[in-house]
Every structure is written in structure tokens, then in C-alpha cells.
């Protein structure tokens, strides 16, 4: 598993708008559920709906239940940013 920094996560963003939106989702109240193991992180992000988001850390590989056509979406980026900031959560 490779370590992730804020910079390396934001470099995965498909565009600047996605990176900015992901930063806006960094509030703990947006994530009523967060979990992590040695190989993945997951959570539920409260937006206009409750989106289930997972990141396989070996890729990283992203999956989210949101309808975004951007990949990775802002939820996946935000989840990985939260984990990069505090891997023990």
C-alpha cells in the first residue's frame, strides 16, 4: 500500500472543479459513516442523497453510488483526502 498525501490525491482529480468540490466535502458532518482497513477505505457521504463511496488503496480504485460521470468523483476524492489526513479514522 502506497502512502497518499493531499497533493497526490488532488493530482488524481479529473479537473480543478472536482478538486475544489472534494475539499468542500472534508467536513466531518458530511460523513456519518467512515471505515478503513489495510486495503480500503469506505464511507457514506451526505449530499443531496446519501452516497456510498469506497476506495481500494492498491490502485487506487474508486467506486461511488453517485450519478457523477467524472472519475474519480468528488466523493471518492474527499474520502481519500480524509484518510490521507488521518489514516487512523
Secondary structure as UniProt FT lines:
FT   HELIX           6..10
FT   TURN            11..12
FT   HELIX           16..24
FT   HELIX           28..30
FT   STRAND          33..36
FT   STRAND          40..46
FT   STRAND          50..56
FT   TURN            57..60
FT   STRAND          61..64
FT   HELIX           74..85
FT   TURN            87..88
//
